[in-house]
Amino acid sequence: MTVAVIRAEGPREARRAIELLGGMGRFVSPGEKVLVKPNICAAKTSESGAVTDPELVAEVCCMAAEEGGEVVVGESPIHPFRSSRVFPRAGYGDFQERYGFPLLDLDAAEKVEIRIPGGMVVREEVVARPVLECDALINVPVMKTHLQTVVSLGLKNLKGVVPTRDKLIIHLRGLDQGIVDLNTVIRSRLVVVDGLVGMEGALGPTNGRPVRLGVIVAGDNVVEVDATCARIMGADPREIPHIRLAAERGLGRLEGYEVLGDGVEAVRREFELPARPDLNRFMISGILLRIYDLIRRPLDRLLGRSPTFRFGEVRLEAERCDGCRICVRACPVEAVSMEGNLPRIDARSCIACFCCAEACPRGALSRA
């Protein structure tokens, strides 16, 4: 198993990265149904670092078609965003007209409930039928941070095969293990990571800061590709739970594989990574909030003061909020409501999954 790392001036150089792996013919055979899965999570352009560059996706599609594959592109954005709004604003509105490959809205596709044998937290999930019917899935994520999982790369990108609100099941049951559970049954035959413009900071994966890295990473194993990308971003893959758990469950290695091309050190850049991700995961268990409810909140009320404990809770920057109500629809436990034009978060119900912050188009919500 090998990973290719190249400096790249533009999206068409994805071809060079794949050729280092032996060419697209290693991954696509004539007549196979190929689904290319980019990251089109929100109504942002690829220049923001939030979504995959459409030209890079088109280059991957062309290579697969040259090998005789029947190629389509498929994606489902963050719930509750609508694909009809997200795709055009992300540069994919005329994808088929420009490049000749259909773009499937996985939210509108038929849903199929699948079983996940050996699933640690997710044993059944709903997946869009085109994903199950393809012969080869090519995973094309962006190199970026994530406020909950530290990074969002190939493993995390597959959450987009789950349509609409069904994505939230993984958040409720355990995001890191749930990502791994999904990857045990939905396998990436090839992973091509868009590191041309990535994203860093605590507001990734949608509202962080763009990073012009000029890198493309490709490989035949999603764990090894993600481990390589984590190192490029200045992170230790052993300290990123979903990558480590995927390796522990036999989906790939964290080291000991071949790296071709320019190598990690030649392109490495220290990304600003989200702080306190371990606390975020602890907060999802609700234990810390329950302790606070029993001890500190009554004391605050008795003394007539506002709650002082904000660690791990959701913070609102009111001046950024435009009252769009997307956070209300994004919350899996209905902890967000509106008071006038501003969201109100019920701390007793909130599980600190930060789905509201991930979905907020203006970056008005973040971790306190």
C-alpha positions as CSV (number, residue, x, y, z in Angstrom):
1,M,0.0,0.0,0.0
2,T,1.3,3.4,-1.0
3,V,0.6,7.1,-0.6
4,A,1.7,9.8,-3.1
5,V,2.4,13.3,-1.9
6,I,3.0,16.0,-4.5
7,R,3.4,19.8,-4.6
8,A,0.7,21.0,-7.0
9,E,0.1,24.3,-8.7
10,G,-3.4,23.4,-9.8
11,P,-6.2,20.7,-9.7
12,R,-5.1,19.0,-13.0
13,E,-2.0,17.7,-11.2
14,A,-4.2,15.2,-9.5
15,R,-3.3,13.1,-12.5
16,R,0.4,13.1,-11.6
17,A,-0.4,12.0,-8.1
18,I,-2.5,9.0,-9.3
19,E,0.1,8.1,-11.9
20,L,2.6,7.7,-9.1
21,L,0.4,5.0,-7.7
22,G,0.4,3.1,-11.0
23,G,-2.3,5.0,-12.8
24,M,-6.1,5.0,-12.6
25,G,-6.2,1.6,-14.3
26,R,-5.2,0.1,-10.9
27,F,-8.5,1.3,-9.5
28,V,-11.1,1.3,-12.3
29,S,-11.9,-1.4,-14.8
30,P,-13.9,-1.1,-18.0
31,G,-17.7,-1.1,-17.4
32,E,-17.5,-0.5,-13.6
33,K,-19.9,1.9,-12.0
34,V,-17.7,4.6,-10.4
35,L,-19.0,7.1,-7.8
36,V,-16.7,10.0,-7.0
37,K,-17.4,11.4,-3.5
38,P,-16.1,15.0,-3.0
39,N,-16.7,17.1,0.1
40,I,-19.4,19.7,-0.8
41,C,-20.5,20.2,2.8
42,A,-21.7,23.9,2.6
43,A,-22.4,26.8,0.3
44,K,-18.7,27.8,0.2
45,T,-16.2,27.9,-2.7
46,S,-13.1,25.8,-2.8
47,E,-11.1,29.0,-2.2
48,S,-12.6,28.9,1.4
49,G,-11.0,25.5,2.0
50,A,-14.4,24.1,3.0
51,V,-15.2,22.1,-0.2
52,T,-13.3,20.1,-2.8
53,D,-12.2,22.0,-5.9
54,P,-14.6,21.0,-8.7
55,E,-11.8,21.0,-11.3
56,L,-9.9,18.4,-9.3
57,V,-13.0,16.3,-9.0
58,A,-13.5,16.6,-12.8
59,E,-9.9,15.5,-13.4
60,V,-10.4,12.4,-11.3
61,C,-13.7,11.7,-13.2
62,C,-11.9,12.1,-16.6
63,M,-9.2,9.6,-15.5
64,A,-11.8,7.1,-14.4
65,A,-13.8,7.5,-17.6
66,E,-10.6,7.0,-19.7
67,E,-10.4,3.5,-18.1
68,G,-13.9,2.7,-19.2
69,G,-15.7,3.5,-16.0
70,E,-19.3,4.8,-15.9
71,V,-18.7,7.8,-13.7
72,V,-21.0,9.9,-11.6
73,V,-20.4,12.3,-8.7
74,G,-22.5,12.1,-5.5
75,E,-22.7,14.1,-2.4
76,S,-25.0,15.1,0.5
77,P,-24.2,18.4,2.3
78,I,-24.4,19.1,6.1
79,H,-27.9,18.8,7.4
80,P,-30.1,20.9,7.1
81,F,-28.5,22.5,4.0
82,R,-30.2,21.9,0.7
83,S,-28.2,20.6,-2.2
84,S,-30.1,22.8,-4.6
85,R,-28.5,25.8,-2.8
86,V,-25.2,24.4,-1.8
87,F,-24.0,22.9,-5.1
88,P,-24.3,26.1,-7.2
89,R,-22.6,28.3,-4.6
90,A,-19.9,25.7,-4.2
91,G,-19.1,25.9,-7.9
92,Y,-20.9,22.6,-8.8
93,G,-24.2,24.1,-10.2
94,D,-23.2,23.5,-13.8
95,F,-20.8,20.5,-13.2
96,Q,-22.5,18.2,-15.7
97,E,-22.7,20.8,-18.4
98,R,-19.0,21.8,-17.9
99,Y,-17.5,18.4,-17.5
100,G,-20.0,15.8,-18.8
101,F,-20.4,13.8,-15.5
102,P,-23.8,13.7,-13.6
103,L,-23.9,15.2,-10.1
104,L,-26.2,13.2,-7.9
105,D,-27.9,14.7,-4.9
106,L,-27.6,11.9,-2.4
107,D,-30.3,13.5,-0.2
108,A,-32.8,13.0,-3.0
109,A,-31.7,9.4,-3.8
110,E,-33.5,6.3,-2.5
111,K,-32.4,5.4,1.0
112,V,-31.4,1.9,2.0
113,E,-31.0,0.8,5.6
114,I,-27.8,-1.3,6.0
115,R,-26.4,-3.4,8.8
116,I,-22.9,-2.8,10.0
117,P,-21.5,-6.1,11.3
118,G,-19.2,-5.6,14.2
119,G,-20.3,-1.9,14.6
120,M,-19.1,-0.5,17.9
121,V,-21.7,2.3,18.2
122,V,-23.6,2.3,14.9
123,R,-25.0,-1.1,13.9
124,E,-27.6,0.1,11.4
125,E,-27.4,3.1,9.2
126,V,-29.2,4.7,6.2
127,V,-27.2,5.1,3.0
128,A,-28.0,6.5,-0.4
129,R,-28.6,3.7,-2.8
130,P,-26.2,4.9,-5.5
131,V,-23.4,4.4,-3.0
132,L,-24.3,0.8,-2.5
133,E,-24.7,0.1,-6.2
134,C,-21.4,1.5,-7.4
135,D,-18.5,-0.9,-8.0
136,A,-15.8,1.6,-7.0
137,L,-16.0,4.6,-4.7
138,I,-13.3,7.3,-5.2
139,N,-13.1,9.5,-2.1
140,V,-12.0,13.1,-2.8
141,P,-12.0,15.1,0.5
142,V,-10.4,18.4,1.5
143,M,-7.5,18.8,3.9
144,K,-9.1,20.7,6.8
145,T,-9.7,20.8,10.5
146,H,-12.8,19.9,12.4
147,L,-13.9,21.2,15.8
148,Q,-15.0,17.8,16.9
149,T,-12.7,15.2,15.2
150,V,-9.6,17.5,14.9
151,V,-9.3,16.8,11.2
152,S,-11.8,16.1,8.3
153,L,-10.2,13.9,5.7
154,G,-11.0,10.6,3.9
155,L,-12.5,8.7,6.8
156,K,-14.7,11.6,7.9
157,N,-15.7,12.5,4.3
158,L,-17.7,9.2,4.0
159,K,-20.3,10.5,6.4
160,G,-21.7,12.3,3.4
161,V,-23.0,9.1,1.9
162,V,-25.6,9.2,4.7
163,P,-28.5,11.4,3.6
164,T,-30.3,14.3,5.4
165,R,-30.9,14.1,9.1
166,D,-29.8,10.5,9.3
167,K,-26.2,11.8,9.5
168,L,-27.0,12.9,13.1
169,I,-27.3,9.3,14.3
170,I,-23.5,9.0,14.2
171,H,-23.2,12.2,16.3
172,L,-25.6,10.9,18.9
173,R,-24.0,7.5,19.2
174,G,-20.4,8.5,19.1
175,L,-18.8,10.3,16.3
176,D,-15.3,8.9,16.2
177,Q,-16.3,5.2,16.5
178,G,-19.3,5.9,14.2
179,I,-17.1,7.2,11.5
180,V,-15.0,4.0,11.7
181,D,-18.1,1.8,11.8
182,L,-19.3,3.4,8.5
183,N,-15.9,2.9,6.9
184,T,-16.0,-0.8,7.6
185,V,-18.8,-1.3,5.2
186,I,-18.4,1.6,2.7
187,R,-14.9,1.2,1.4
188,S,-12.9,3.8,-0.6
189,R,-11.0,2.2,-3.4
190,L,-9.0,5.3,-4.1
191,V,-8.5,8.5,-2.0
192,V,-7.4,11.8,-3.5
193,V,-7.1,14.6,-1.0
194,D,-7.4,18.2,-2.1
195,G,-4.8,20.1,-0.3
196,L,-4.6,23.0,-2.8
197,V,-6.5,25.2,-0.4
198,G,-7.2,23.6,3.0
199,M,-8.7,25.0,6.2
200,E,-7.4,25.5,9.7
201,G,-8.6,26.7,13.1
202,A,-11.3,25.9,15.6
203,L,-14.2,26.8,13.2
204,G,-13.4,24.1,10.7
205,P,-14.9,22.3,8.8
206,T,-17.0,25.2,7.4
207,N,-15.9,28.5,8.9
208,G,-12.2,28.2,9.6
209,R,-9.4,30.0,7.8
210,P,-8.2,29.0,4.3
211,V,-4.7,27.6,4.0
212,R,-3.0,27.8,0.6
213,L,-0.9,24.7,0.8
214,G,-0.6,23.6,-2.8
215,V,-0.6,19.9,-2.1
216,I,-2.4,16.8,-3.4
217,V,-2.2,13.5,-1.6
218,A,-3.5,10.2,-3.1
219,G,-3.4,6.6,-1.9
220,D,-5.1,3.2,-2.0
221,N,-5.9,3.0,1.7
222,V,-8.0,5.7,3.5
223,V,-6.3,5.2,6.9
224,E,-2.8,5.6,5.5
225,V,-3.8,8.6,3.4
226,D,-5.4,10.3,6.5
227,A,-2.4,9.5,8.6
228,T,-0.1,11.1,6.0
229,C,-2.4,14.2,5.8
230,A,-2.4,14.5,9.6
231,R,1.4,14.6,9.6
232,I,1.4,17.2,6.8
233,M,-0.9,19.3,9.0
234,G,1.4,19.0,12.0
235,A,-0.7,16.5,13.9
236,D,0.2,13.0,15.2
237,P,-2.4,10.6,13.7
238,R,-2.1,8.4,16.9
239,E,-3.7,11.3,18.8
240,I,-6.6,11.7,16.4
241,P,-9.2,9.2,17.7
242,H,-11.0,8.2,14.6
243,I,-7.8,7.6,12.6
244,R,-6.2,5.6,15.5
245,L,-9.4,3.6,16.0
246,A,-9.6,2.8,12.3
247,A,-6.0,1.5,12.4
248,E,-6.8,-0.6,15.6
249,R,-9.7,-2.2,13.8
250,G,-7.5,-3.3,10.9
251,L,-8.6,-0.7,8.2
252,G,-5.0,0.4,7.6
253,R,-1.7,1.4,9.1
254,L,-0.4,4.5,10.8
255,E,3.2,3.9,9.7
256,G,5.3,1.4,7.8
257,Y,3.8,2.2,4.3
258,E,5.6,3.7,1.3
259,V,5.3,7.4,0.6
260,L,6.1,8.5,-3.0
261,G,6.6,11.9,-4.6
262,D,7.7,14.9,-2.6
263,G,7.2,13.4,0.8
264,V,5.6,14.7,4.0
265,E,8.5,17.0,5.3
266,A,8.7,18.8,2.0
267,V,5.1,20.1,2.2
268,R,4.5,20.0,6.0
269,R,2.8,23.1,7.5
270,E,1.7,23.5,11.1
271,F,-2.1,24.0,10.9
272,E,-3.8,25.6,13.8
273,L,-5.8,22.7,15.2
274,P,-8.9,22.8,17.3
275,A,-8.2,23.0,21.0
276,R,-9.6,20.7,23.6
277,P,-11.2,18.0,21.3
278,D,-10.9,15.5,24.1
279,L,-13.1,17.7,26.3
280,N,-15.6,18.0,23.4
281,R,-15.9,14.2,23.2
282,F,-16.3,14.1,27.0
283,M,-19.0,16.7,26.9
284,I,-21.0,14.6,24.5
285,S,-21.3,11.9,27.2
286,G,-23.2,14.6,29.2
287,I,-21.3,13.6,32.3
288,L,-19.7,16.9,32.9
289,L,-22.9,18.8,32.3
290,R,-24.8,16.6,34.7
291,I,-22.1,17.2,37.4
292,Y,-22.4,20.9,36.8
293,D,-26.2,20.8,36.9
294,L,-26.1,19.1,40.3
295,I,-23.5,21.3,41.9
296,R,-22.6,24.6,40.2
297,R,-25.9,25.6,38.6
298,P,-27.9,25.5,41.9
299,L,-25.1,27.5,43.5
300,D,-25.2,30.1,40.8
301,R,-28.9,30.4,41.1
302,L,-28.7,30.7,44.9
303,L,-26.2,33.5,44.6
304,G,-28.2,35.2,41.9
305,R,-25.5,35.2,39.3
306,S,-25.2,34.0,35.8
307,P,-23.7,30.6,35.2
308,T,-19.9,30.8,35.2
309,F,-19.0,27.4,33.8
310,R,-18.9,27.6,30.0
311,F,-16.2,25.0,29.2
312,G,-17.3,22.9,26.2
313,E,-20.6,24.7,25.7
314,V,-21.7,26.5,22.6
315,R,-20.9,30.2,22.4
316,L,-22.9,32.7,20.3
317,E,-21.4,35.8,18.7
318,A,-24.6,37.7,18.3
319,E,-23.2,40.3,15.9
320,R,-22.5,37.6,13.4
321,C,-25.9,35.9,13.6
322,D,-28.5,36.8,10.9
323,G,-31.3,34.7,12.4
324,C,-31.4,32.1,9.6
325,R,-32.6,29.3,12.0
326,I,-30.3,26.7,10.4
327,C,-28.9,25.9,13.8
328,V,-32.3,25.0,15.1
329,R,-32.8,22.4,12.3
330,A,-29.2,21.1,12.7
331,C,-29.5,20.2,16.3
332,P,-30.1,16.4,16.8
333,V,-31.6,16.8,20.2
334,E,-33.7,19.9,19.7
335,A,-31.7,21.9,22.2
336,V,-31.7,25.1,20.1
337,S,-34.7,27.4,19.8
338,M,-35.1,31.0,18.8
339,E,-35.7,34.0,21.1
340,G,-36.5,36.8,18.7
341,N,-33.8,36.7,16.0
342,L,-31.2,35.0,18.1
343,P,-30.7,31.3,18.9
344,R,-31.1,30.1,22.5
345,I,-29.3,26.9,23.6
346,D,-30.8,24.9,26.4
347,A,-27.7,23.8,28.3
348,R,-29.6,21.0,30.0
349,S,-30.5,19.4,26.7
350,C,-27.3,20.3,24.8
351,I,-24.9,17.3,24.2
352,A,-22.1,19.6,22.9
353,C,-22.0,17.8,19.5
354,F,-21.5,21.2,17.9
355,C,-23.7,20.3,14.9
356,C,-25.1,23.8,15.2
357,A,-21.6,25.4,14.9
358,E,-20.7,23.1,12.0
359,A,-23.9,24.1,10.1
360,C,-23.9,27.8,10.9
361,P,-23.1,29.6,7.6
362,R,-21.8,32.8,9.3
363,G,-19.6,31.2,12.0
364,A,-21.7,32.8,14.8
365,L,-21.6,29.6,16.9
366,S,-18.5,28.1,18.3
367,R,-17.1,26.2,21.3
368,A,-17.0,28.3,24.5
